[in-house]
Amino acid sequence: MHVKDMLAAGPTFSFEFFPPRDEAAAETLRLSMRELTPLSPSFVSITYGAGGSTRQLTHDLVLRIHREERLHVVAHLTCVGSTREQLRAALSAYREAGITDIMALRGDLPTGTAADIPPDGFSHAADLVAFIRKEFPCFGIGVAGYPQGHPETPNRLKELDYLKAKVDAGADYICTQLFYDNHVFYDFCDRCEAVGIRVPIIAGILPVTSMATLRRMSELALGVHIPGRMLKAIARMSERGSMARFGVHWATEQVRDLLDHHVAGIHLYTLNQSRATLQIVETLGVL
C-alpha cells in the first residue's frame, strides 16, 4: 500500500520524526515511539538534515522503525549534495527493505550556493521526482508545499509553477510546511486548484510548546505567519506551563477545523516528543 491509497480511503493522520544525534536524544525518541506507536498512525515520516547531513542516520532509523515498530514509513530523500548513483543506491536499499513511499525534496544548500550540486545531480525537487518515477516506479512520492511561500521564490505565481512541476513530474500528494492560521492553508489549496494541481494536500501542524520553539520555528519554517490573536493570547499568559497547554489547544482547534473542512490528511510534527500529539489525538478521538 502507498500513502496515495490511504488518502483515497479518507483523511490520514501521520507523525514526523527526525534522527537523534546522541544517546540522550535516542532515548527520548524511543520513549516517544513507545507511546505513539499504539495510536496506529497512517504513516510516519523520517527527515533528513540540511544537505543530507543525517543521511545514514535517516536510513538506519527508517529501516529500524519499519522492521521493529511495523509502521508504514515514508523516507525523506533530498537531492542536494548527492549524485545520481548515490540516490539510486539509497532508493534501491529502501526498495529491498520494503519501503514503499518517498518524500522527495531538494534540500537546503549547506553553503547556500549551487556549488553543492554535483555535475550529475539534481538542482530541483521536480528533477528528483521525475528520476524516481522513471527508475523506481514502485515508490509512492510525496512533495513539500509552502502555504506561506518560499523565501527563495518571492513571486507567488512562479512558486505555484514550481509546485505544479513537481506534481506533473509524478508526485502523488503534497505535504505542507507548518502554519498557524487555517485560512492560509485554505487559500493555498484554492491557489493550487486554480493552476491545475489536483493531488491531495496534507496539512502540516506543529503544536507550540514554548516561546523558544515558536521563535525557532518562525525562523526555520520559512517565515511562518504568527496570527495576531495567537500573539495576544500568549502575551496574556503568566503561569508557567500555560504555553504548552495553549499550544496544544491551538493545534487541536486547527485540526478540528481542518477535519470539518474535509482535509485530505493531518501531519503532526512531533519534534520527537509524544505529549502534545497524544493530547491532540485524545481530545479529538481521531485514532
C-alpha positions as a Markdown table, in Angstrom:
| # | Residue | x | y | z |
|---|---|---|---|---|
| 1 | Met | 0.0 | 0.0 | 0.0 |
| 2 | His | 1.1 | 3.6 | -0.7 |
| 3 | Val | 0.2 | 6.8 | 1.0 |
| 4 | Lys | -1.9 | 7.8 | -2.0 |
| 5 | Asp | -4.1 | 4.7 | -1.4 |
| 6 | Met | -4.6 | 5.7 | 2.3 |
| 7 | Leu | -5.5 | 9.3 | 1.2 |
| 8 | Ala | -8.1 | 7.8 | -1.2 |
| 9 | Ala | -9.7 | 6.0 | 1.7 |
| 10 | Gly | -10.2 | 9.0 | 3.9 |
| 11 | Pro | -8.2 | 11.6 | 6.0 |
| 12 | Thr | -4.8 | 10.3 | 7.1 |
| 13 | Phe | -3.1 | 11.0 | 10.4 |
| 14 | Ser | 0.7 | 10.9 | 10.4 |
| 15 | Phe | 3.6 | 11.8 | 12.5 |
| 16 | Glu | 7.1 | 13.1 | 11.7 |
| 17 | Phe | 10.3 | 12.3 | 13.5 |
| 18 | Phe | 14.0 | 13.2 | 13.0 |
| 19 | Pro | 17.1 | 11.1 | 13.6 |
| 20 | Pro | 18.6 | 11.5 | 17.0 |
| 21 | Arg | 22.3 | 12.7 | 17.2 |
| 22 | Asp | 23.2 | 11.3 | 20.6 |
| 23 | Glu | 22.2 | 8.7 | 23.1 |
| 24 | Ala | 20.1 | 11.0 | 25.2 |
| 25 | Ala | 18.1 | 12.1 | 22.1 |
| 26 | Ala | 17.8 | 8.5 | 21.0 |
| 27 | Glu | 16.3 | 7.6 | 24.4 |
| 28 | Thr | 13.8 | 10.4 | 24.0 |
| 29 | Leu | 12.8 | 9.2 | 20.6 |
| 30 | Arg | 12.4 | 5.6 | 21.9 |
| 31 | Leu | 10.1 | 6.7 | 24.6 |
| 32 | Ser | 8.0 | 8.8 | 22.3 |
| 33 | Met | 7.8 | 6.0 | 19.8 |
| 34 | Arg | 6.7 | 3.6 | 22.5 |
| 35 | Glu | 3.8 | 6.0 | 23.4 |
| 36 | Leu | 2.8 | 6.9 | 19.9 |
| 37 | Thr | 3.0 | 3.6 | 18.1 |
| 38 | Pro | -0.2 | 2.2 | 19.7 |
| 39 | Leu | -2.1 | 5.1 | 18.1 |
| 40 | Ser | -1.6 | 3.3 | 14.7 |
| 41 | Pro | -0.9 | 6.4 | 12.6 |
| 42 | Ser | -1.5 | 6.1 | 8.9 |
| 43 | Phe | 2.3 | 6.5 | 8.4 |
| 44 | Val | 5.3 | 8.2 | 9.9 |
| 45 | Ser | 8.0 | 10.1 | 8.1 |
| 46 | Ile | 11.7 | 10.5 | 8.9 |
| 47 | Thr | 13.6 | 13.7 | 7.9 |
| 48 | Tyr | 17.0 | 14.5 | 6.5 |
| 49 | Gly | 19.3 | 17.1 | 7.9 |
| 50 | Ala | 20.4 | 20.1 | 5.8 |
| 51 | Gly | 22.3 | 18.9 | 2.7 |
| 52 | Gly | 21.6 | 15.3 | 3.7 |
| 53 | Ser | 23.8 | 15.7 | 6.8 |
| 54 | Thr | 21.9 | 12.9 | 8.6 |
| 55 | Arg | 21.6 | 10.7 | 5.5 |
| 56 | Gln | 22.9 | 7.5 | 7.2 |
| 57 | Leu | 21.0 | 8.2 | 10.4 |
| 58 | Thr | 17.8 | 8.7 | 8.5 |
| 59 | His | 18.4 | 5.5 | 6.5 |
| 60 | Asp | 19.0 | 3.5 | 9.7 |
| 61 | Leu | 16.0 | 4.9 | 11.6 |
| 62 | Val | 13.7 | 4.3 | 8.6 |
| 63 | Leu | 14.7 | 0.7 | 8.5 |
| 64 | Arg | 14.5 | 0.2 | 12.3 |
| 65 | Ile | 11.0 | 1.7 | 12.6 |
| 66 | His | 9.8 | -0.3 | 9.6 |
| 67 | Arg | 11.2 | -3.5 | 11.0 |
| 68 | Glu | 10.6 | -3.2 | 14.7 |
| 69 | Glu | 7.5 | -0.9 | 15.0 |
| 70 | Arg | 5.7 | -2.3 | 12.0 |
| 71 | Leu | 4.7 | 1.2 | 10.9 |
| 72 | His | 4.3 | 2.5 | 7.4 |
| 73 | Val | 7.4 | 4.7 | 7.0 |
| 74 | Val | 7.9 | 7.5 | 4.5 |
| 75 | Ala | 11.6 | 8.2 | 4.0 |
| 76 | His | 12.7 | 11.7 | 3.2 |
| 77 | Leu | 15.2 | 11.9 | 0.4 |
| 78 | Thr | 17.0 | 15.1 | -0.7 |
| 79 | Cys | 18.9 | 15.6 | -3.9 |
| 80 | Val | 21.2 | 18.4 | -3.0 |
| 81 | Gly | 24.7 | 17.1 | -2.4 |
| 82 | Ser | 24.0 | 13.7 | -3.9 |
| 83 | Thr | 25.0 | 12.1 | -7.2 |
| 84 | Arg | 22.5 | 10.1 | -9.2 |
| 85 | Glu | 24.4 | 7.0 | -8.2 |
| 86 | Gln | 24.1 | 7.8 | -4.5 |
| 87 | Leu | 20.3 | 8.5 | -4.9 |
| 88 | Arg | 20.0 | 5.3 | -6.9 |
| 89 | Ala | 21.7 | 3.3 | -4.2 |
| 90 | Ala | 19.5 | 4.8 | -1.4 |
| 91 | Leu | 16.3 | 4.1 | -3.4 |
| 92 | Ser | 17.5 | 0.5 | -4.1 |
| 93 | Ala | 18.1 | -0.1 | -0.5 |
| 94 | Tyr | 14.7 | 1.2 | 0.5 |
| 95 | Arg | 13.0 | -0.9 | -2.2 |
| 96 | Glu | 14.8 | -4.0 | -1.0 |
| 97 | Ala | 13.8 | -3.3 | 2.6 |
| 98 | Gly | 10.1 | -3.0 | 1.7 |
| 99 | Ile | 9.8 | 0.8 | 2.0 |
| 100 | Thr | 7.1 | 1.9 | -0.5 |
| 101 | Asp | 7.0 | 5.7 | -0.1 |
| 102 | Ile | 9.5 | 8.6 | -0.5 |
| 103 | Met | 9.2 | 12.3 | 0.3 |
| 104 | Ala | 11.2 | 13.9 | -2.5 |
| 105 | Leu | 12.8 | 17.2 | -1.5 |
| 106 | Arg | 15.5 | 19.4 | -2.9 |
| 107 | Gly | 17.1 | 20.0 | 0.5 |
| 108 | Asp | 18.9 | 23.0 | 1.8 |
| 109 | Leu | 22.2 | 24.1 | 0.3 |
| 110 | Pro | 24.8 | 23.8 | 3.1 |
| 111 | Thr | 26.7 | 26.8 | 1.9 |
| 112 | Gly | 23.8 | 28.5 | 0.1 |
| 113 | Thr | 25.4 | 28.0 | -3.3 |
| 114 | Ala | 24.8 | 25.9 | -6.4 |
| 115 | Ala | 28.3 | 24.5 | -5.9 |
| 116 | Asp | 26.8 | 21.9 | -3.6 |
| 117 | Ile | 25.1 | 20.3 | -6.6 |
| 118 | Pro | 27.2 | 17.5 | -8.2 |
| 119 | Pro | 27.6 | 17.7 | -12.0 |
| 120 | Asp | 25.3 | 14.7 | -12.4 |
| 121 | Gly | 23.0 | 15.6 | -9.6 |
| 122 | Phe | 19.7 | 17.5 | -9.4 |
| 123 | Ser | 19.1 | 21.1 | -8.5 |
| 124 | His | 15.3 | 20.9 | -8.2 |
| 125 | Ala | 12.9 | 18.6 | -6.4 |
| 126 | Ala | 10.9 | 18.2 | -9.7 |
| 127 | Asp | 14.0 | 16.6 | -11.2 |
| 128 | Leu | 14.3 | 14.1 | -8.3 |
| 129 | Val | 10.6 | 13.3 | -8.6 |
| 130 | Ala | 11.0 | 12.5 | -12.3 |
| 131 | Phe | 14.1 | 10.4 | -11.6 |
| 132 | Ile | 12.2 | 8.3 | -9.0 |
| 133 | Arg | 9.1 | 8.0 | -11.2 |
| 134 | Lys | 11.2 | 6.8 | -14.1 |
| 135 | Glu | 13.7 | 4.5 | -12.5 |
| 136 | Phe | 11.8 | 3.4 | -9.4 |
| 137 | Pro | 8.1 | 3.3 | -10.3 |
| 138 | Cys | 7.3 | 1.1 | -7.3 |
| 139 | Phe | 7.5 | 4.1 | -5.0 |
| 140 | Gly | 4.8 | 6.5 | -4.0 |
| 141 | Ile | 6.1 | 10.0 | -4.0 |
| 142 | Gly | 5.2 | 13.0 | -1.8 |
| 143 | Val | 6.5 | 16.6 | -2.1 |
| 144 | Ala | 6.6 | 19.7 | 0.1 |
| 145 | Gly | 4.2 | 22.6 | -0.2 |
| 146 | Tyr | 4.7 | 26.1 | 1.3 |
| 147 | Pro | 1.3 | 27.8 | 2.1 |
| 148 | Gln | 3.1 | 31.0 | 3.2 |
| 149 | Gly | 5.6 | 31.0 | 0.4 |
| 150 | His | 9.2 | 30.1 | 0.0 |
| 151 | Pro | 11.8 | 32.8 | 0.7 |
| 152 | Glu | 13.8 | 31.9 | -2.4 |
| 153 | Thr | 10.7 | 32.5 | -4.6 |
| 154 | Pro | 9.0 | 35.8 | -3.6 |
| 155 | Asn | 7.0 | 35.6 | -6.8 |
| 156 | Arg | 4.0 | 33.5 | -5.6 |
| 157 | Leu | 2.8 | 32.7 | -9.1 |
| 158 | Lys | 6.2 | 31.3 | -10.0 |
| 159 | Glu | 6.2 | 29.3 | -6.8 |
| 160 | Leu | 3.0 | 27.6 | -7.8 |
| 161 | Asp | 4.6 | 26.8 | -11.2 |
| 162 | Tyr | 7.4 | 25.1 | -9.4 |
| 163 | Leu | 5.0 | 23.1 | -7.3 |
| 164 | Lys | 3.0 | 22.1 | -10.3 |
| 165 | Ala | 6.2 | 21.0 | -12.0 |
| 166 | Lys | 6.7 | 18.5 | -9.1 |
| 167 | Val | 3.2 | 17.2 | -9.4 |
| 168 | Asp | 3.4 | 16.9 | -13.2 |
| 169 | Ala | 6.7 | 15.0 | -12.8 |
| 170 | Gly | 4.8 | 12.3 | -10.8 |
| 171 | Ala | 4.2 | 13.4 | -7.2 |
| 172 | Asp | 1.2 | 11.7 | -5.7 |
| 173 | Tyr | 0.4 | 14.2 | -2.9 |
| 174 | Ile | 1.7 | 17.4 | -1.2 |
| 175 | Cys | 2.5 | 17.7 | 2.5 |
| 176 | Thr | 2.7 | 21.3 | 3.7 |
| 177 | Gln | 5.1 | 23.2 | 6.0 |
| 178 | Leu | 3.6 | 24.2 | 9.3 |
| 179 | Phe | 1.1 | 27.0 | 9.6 |
| 180 | Tyr | -0.9 | 28.5 | 12.5 |
| 181 | Asp | -3.7 | 30.1 | 10.5 |
| 182 | Asn | -6.0 | 27.7 | 8.7 |
| 183 | His | -7.1 | 30.4 | 6.3 |
| 184 | Val | -3.6 | 30.4 | 5.0 |
| 185 | Phe | -4.0 | 26.7 | 4.2 |
| 186 | Tyr | -7.4 | 27.1 | 2.6 |
| 187 | Asp | -6.1 | 29.9 | 0.4 |
| 188 | Phe | -3.1 | 27.8 | -0.6 |
| 189 | Cys | -5.5 | 24.9 | -1.6 |
| 190 | Asp | -7.5 | 27.4 | -3.7 |
| 191 | Arg | -4.4 | 28.7 | -5.4 |
| 192 | Cys | -3.3 | 25.1 | -6.2 |
| 193 | Glu | -6.6 | 24.3 | -7.7 |
| 194 | Ala | -6.5 | 27.4 | -9.8 |
| 195 | Val | -3.3 | 26.3 | -11.5 |
| 196 | Gly | -4.5 | 22.8 | -12.1 |
| 197 | Ile | -2.9 | 21.0 | -9.1 |
| 198 | Arg | -5.3 | 18.1 | -8.3 |
| 199 | Val | -3.4 | 15.8 | -5.9 |
| 200 | Pro | -4.3 | 15.6 | -2.2 |
| 201 | Ile | -2.8 | 18.2 | 0.1 |
| 202 | Ile | -1.9 | 17.1 | 3.7 |
| 203 | Ala | -1.8 | 19.8 | 6.3 |
| 204 | Gly | 1.4 | 20.1 | 8.4 |
| 205 | Ile | 0.7 | 21.0 | 12.1 |
| 206 | Leu | 3.2 | 21.8 | 14.8 |
| 207 | Pro | 1.9 | 22.3 | 18.4 |
| 208 | Val | 3.8 | 25.2 | 20.0 |
| 209 | Thr | 5.0 | 24.1 | 23.4 |
| 210 | Ser | 7.2 | 27.1 | 24.3 |
| 211 | Met | 8.1 | 30.6 | 23.2 |
| 212 | Ala | 11.6 | 29.4 | 22.3 |
| 213 | Thr | 10.1 | 26.8 | 20.0 |
| 214 | Leu | 7.8 | 29.4 | 18.4 |
| 215 | Arg | 10.7 | 31.7 | 17.7 |
| 216 | Arg | 12.9 | 28.9 | 16.3 |
| 217 | Met | 10.1 | 27.5 | 14.1 |
| 218 | Ser | 9.4 | 31.0 | 12.8 |
| 219 | Glu | 13.0 | 31.2 | 11.6 |
| 220 | Leu | 13.3 | 27.7 | 10.3 |
| 221 | Ala | 9.8 | 27.3 | 8.8 |
| 222 | Leu | 10.4 | 29.8 | 6.0 |
| 223 | Gly | 8.8 | 32.9 | 7.7 |
| 224 | Val | 5.7 | 31.3 | 9.1 |
| 225 | His | 3.0 | 33.8 | 9.9 |
| 226 | Ile | 2.0 | 34.1 | 13.5 |
| 227 | Pro | -1.6 | 35.3 | 13.8 |
| 228 | Gly | -2.1 | 38.4 | 15.9 |
| 229 | Arg | -4.8 | 36.7 | 18.1 |
| 230 | Met | -2.2 | 34.0 | 18.8 |
| 231 | Leu | 0.3 | 36.5 | 20.0 |
| 232 | Lys | -2.3 | 38.4 | 22.1 |
| 233 | Ala | -3.2 | 35.1 | 23.8 |
| 234 | Ile | 0.4 | 34.4 | 24.5 |
| 235 | Ala | 1.0 | 37.9 | 25.9 |
| 236 | Arg | -1.7 | 37.4 | 28.5 |
| 237 | Met | 0.0 | 34.3 | 29.9 |
| 238 | Ser | 1.7 | 34.5 | 33.3 |
| 239 | Glu | 1.5 | 30.9 | 34.7 |
| 240 | Arg | 4.4 | 28.6 | 34.0 |
| 241 | Gly | 3.3 | 25.7 | 31.7 |
| 242 | Ser | 0.4 | 27.8 | 30.2 |
| 243 | Met | 2.3 | 28.0 | 26.9 |
| 244 | Ala | 2.4 | 24.2 | 26.4 |
| 245 | Arg | -1.3 | 23.9 | 27.2 |
| 246 | Phe | -2.2 | 26.8 | 24.9 |
| 247 | Gly | -0.1 | 25.3 | 22.1 |
| 248 | Val | -1.9 | 22.0 | 22.3 |
| 249 | His | -5.3 | 23.7 | 22.4 |
| 250 | Trp | -4.5 | 25.9 | 19.4 |
| 251 | Ala | -3.3 | 22.9 | 17.4 |
| 252 | Thr | -6.3 | 20.9 | 18.4 |
| 253 | Glu | -8.6 | 23.6 | 17.2 |
| 254 | Gln | -6.7 | 23.8 | 13.9 |
| 255 | Val | -7.0 | 20.0 | 13.4 |
| 256 | Arg | -10.7 | 20.1 | 14.3 |
| 257 | Asp | -11.4 | 22.9 | 11.8 |
| 258 | Leu | -9.4 | 21.2 | 9.1 |
| 259 | Leu | -11.3 | 18.0 | 9.6 |
| 260 | Asp | -14.6 | 19.9 | 9.4 |
| 261 | His | -13.4 | 21.2 | 6.0 |
| 262 | His | -12.6 | 17.7 | 4.8 |
| 263 | Val | -8.8 | 18.0 | 4.7 |
| 264 | Ala | -7.0 | 15.1 | 2.9 |
| 265 | Gly | -4.7 | 14.4 | 5.9 |
| 266 | Ile | -3.1 | 15.8 | 9.1 |
| 267 | His | 0.7 | 15.5 | 9.5 |
| 268 | Leu | 1.8 | 16.3 | 13.1 |
| 269 | Tyr | 5.4 | 17.5 | 13.5 |
| 270 | Thr | 6.3 | 15.8 | 16.8 |
| 271 | Leu | 9.9 | 17.1 | 17.3 |
| 272 | Asn | 10.4 | 13.6 | 18.7 |
| 273 | Gln | 8.1 | 14.3 | 21.7 |
| 274 | Ser | 4.9 | 12.5 | 22.4 |
| 275 | Arg | 2.9 | 14.5 | 24.9 |
| 276 | Ala | 1.4 | 17.2 | 22.6 |
| 277 | Thr | 0.5 | 14.6 | 19.9 |
| 278 | Leu | -1.1 | 12.3 | 22.4 |
| 279 | Gln | -3.2 | 15.1 | 23.9 |
| 280 | Ile | -4.4 | 16.3 | 20.5 |
| 281 | Val | -5.4 | 12.7 | 19.4 |
| 282 | Glu | -7.1 | 12.0 | 22.7 |
| 283 | Thr | -9.1 | 15.2 | 22.7 |
| 284 | Leu | -10.3 | 14.7 | 19.1 |
| 285 | Gly | -10.7 | 10.9 | 19.4 |
| 286 | Val | -9.4 | 10.5 | 15.8 |
| 287 | Leu | -7.2 | 7.4 | 16.2 |
